[in-house]
Amino acid sequence: MNLSVAKYSHRGGRLVNEDYLGFCANDSIGCFVLADGTGGYQGGAQASEAVVKHILDVFAIQPAVTPDMIHASLGLAKEALNAVKRQHPEFTHMNTTVATLMLDAHRRISYWSHLGDSRIYLFRHGRARQLTRDHSVLQSMIDAGFASGSSRGNTERNTLYASVGSVEVPQQAVSASALMLESGDAFLLCSDGFWESVDESCMESALRQSGSSAQWLDEMVRTITTIDDGSRDNLSAMAVWVGEQEETTRIQTFPVHEGQ
């Protein structure tokens, strides 16, 4: 099985894009990272960029898809955030979410980790499954039965109880065990601005109409821009397919690909 990837990031209706995403991969093994800076204009963009780059740089040196490596990704994120805080003491409240996916198509295994409300979805046989659980106060209330419905569309969903800058790592921050891959699996890493704009049924519909990871992402972005009212948050996403896909989207080398 091979891996293919496509990515997208846009500032939406905001003046600054605080999302950052990138990947380090060849045609069978890879690390995919997305971060969404928090704190308004107080260093969120610098925080997200530093976290993504540091995780990918370490993976490029030691490209291993293992439980130790995925657990280490959270420590690497915190290490990067602390370093950039020292470089920018004026941004005392800089912070970011992070979502990391590691895949080994030859061994047919994957692991993930996350902090905050950036999400990772698995699409198997065309159906969406949210692997991550938002570390938001609203989601914890929904899980505990004190609130009902979905966090999508709720104005209170942005209050997070965990992010890269948190002292403690919450439960469900790292996959409990390896997720075994099947040919045709697709993954979507996305910031809250993206999943707020495209629900799971639209994600599935776009996937059914697509022949490549790039086309799938284009279909979802087209849905967003069609209904965009100009006030949206930053929106970013990365689509990863496992199995034979179009040659134009297949990764042939092992560089680090970063950027918005």
N, C-alpha and C positions, 0 to 999 in steps of 0.2 A: 504494500500500500504506500501511496505517496501523499504528501501534504501540499495544499495550495492555499494561498492567503490573499486577502484584499483588505485595505483599510481606508477609513474616511474620518475626517475631523473638520469641524466648522465652528466658528464662534457664535453662530446663531444670531440672536438679537443683541448680544452683549458686545461691549467695546473690546474686550480682551478674551482670547481663548485660553482658558486655564487647563484644558485637557491636553494630555500628551500620550502617545502610544507608539509602540514599535515591536519588532520581532527579531529574533536571531534563529536562523533555521537553514537546513538544507532540504532535500526532497523527502526526508523521512523522520527527522528529529527536529524539534523546535521549542522555543520559549517565546510566549506571546504575552505582552504586558500592556495594560492600560491604566492610566491614573487620571483623576479629576481633582485639580487643586481646589482647596476651600479657603475661606477667609476673605472673599471679595477680591479686592485688588492688592491685598496685603501679602504678596509673595506666592499666591497659589500656583501661578504658572511656573515659577522657578522650582517649587516643591515637586510638582508632578513630573517635570522634565528630569530633575535630578534622580528621582526614584526609579523611573523607567530605565534611564541610561545605566544606572549602577547595577540593577538586576541583570540587564542584558549583557553588560560588560563581563560580569562574573560568569554568566552562563557560557559566553563565548570562549572563555578560558577553560572551563570545565563543563562541556555540554553533556551532562548526565541527567536523565529523567528518573529520579529516585525519590523516595520519601524524604530523605535527608535534604535533598536539594530544594524541594518545594517548601519544607518547613523553614529552611534557611532564607527563602525569598522574603519572608516577613521581617526577619532580622536585617537583611540587606536594605530593605525599604526604610526601616527606621534609621539605620546607619547613614543612608544617603540624606534623609531629612535633617538629621542632626548636623551633618556636615554643611549643608546649604544654609542652615540657620546661623551657623558660625560665620559664614561668608556674608550673610545679610542680616546683621543684628537689628536693622530697622524694621524687619518683618517678624516681630516676635510671635505672631499668631499664625504664621504660615503652616499649612497642613495639606494633606491630600488623601484621597482614597487610593486603593490599588487593587487590581485584579490580575492574577498571573495564571496562565495555563501552560503546562508542559506536556508535550506529546512525543511518543516514540512509536512510529507507525510500524516498524519492523517487529518490535516486541508487542505491539498492539496494546500499549498501556498509556494512561494519561493521569495527571494529577493537577489540582488547582488550589489556589489560595486567594483570599481577598480580605480587605478591610474597608468598611464603609458601605456605600450603596451602588457602586459600580458592579455590574452583574456579568455572570458567565452562564450562557445557555448551551445545552446540548440538544441537537435536533437529530432524532433517530427515527427512521422510517417516516420522515416528514413531520413528526410531532415534536413540539417544544417541551423541554424539561429545564426548569431553572435550577442550576446546580448550587448557586450561592443563595444565601438568605441575607437580605439587607440588614446591616447593623444600624437600624434607625429605631428611634423611640416608638414611632407609629407601628412599625412592623412587629416589635416586641409586644405591643398592646394587642395587635391582631392575633399573634400567636398565643397569647395568654387568655384570649377570649374577652378582653375588655373593649375591643373595637371590632367592627365587622367590615367586610368588603376588601378592596384592594388599596394599596398605597398609591397607585397610579391616579393622578388627578387630585390628590389631597394636598392642600397647601401646607400641612404640618409634616409631610414626609421627609423634609430636608434636615430635621434635627437628628444628628447622628450621635450614638453613644460609643462608637469605636471608629478609629481611622488610624493612619500610620503613626500619628503623634500620640496615640493613647498609651497610657502606662501599661495596661494589661491587654493581652490578646484574648478576645472572647471565644466562646465555643463556636463551632461551625465556621472557623476562619480558614481551616485547611481540610482538604478531602480526607476522610477517615481511612480510605484505602484506595488502591488503584482502580480507576475506571477502565474496564476492558473495552478496546475499540472495535468497531465493526466497520467494514468498508461501506462508504456512503454516509458515515457520521459527519455532521457539521456542527461547528461551535461558533458562538457569537459572544464576543466580549464587548460591552457597551457601557457608556456613562449614563447617568440618570437622565440627562437631557435627551438621550437617544431613546431609551426604553419608555420614557414618559410619552414620547411622540409616536411610537410604533408598538402596538400591543402584540401579543403572541400570535393571534390569529393572522395578523398582517405579515408577521415574520414568516409564518408557515406558508401563507399564500405566495409570498414573494419567492420562497425557496422552490415551490412547485413549478414556478414559471421560469426558473433559471437553469443554465447549463454550466455555470462556473461560479466560484466564490465572488468574483468581481461583479458579475451580472446580478447575483443575489443581493449584494450590498447596494448596487445601483437601484434596484427595484424598491428597496426599503427607503432609500434617500428620496426617490421620486415621490413616494407617498408622503413623506414629511414636507417636502417643498411645495406640494400641491395644496396642503392645508396650512402652510406656515403663515402666521399672523405677524411675524416680525419681532415678537417678544420672547422667543425661545431662548432657553439656556444653551450653553455650549453643547454640541452633540457630536459624539465620536463613537466609532465602532470598528471592530476588526472581525472579519469572517474567515474561518479556517475550515477547510474541507479535507476529509480523510478518504483516500481512494483515488482512482484514476479520474483526473479532471482535464480541462482544457490545457494544452501546452502553454498557452499565453499566460496562465496564472500560476504555473508550477515554479517553485523556487529551485534554482539549479545550483546555487553556491551557498556559502556559509558565512555571509557578512551579517553585521548588525544593521538592521533597517530601523531608523528612528524618525521621529518628526510627527507633526500634527497632520 
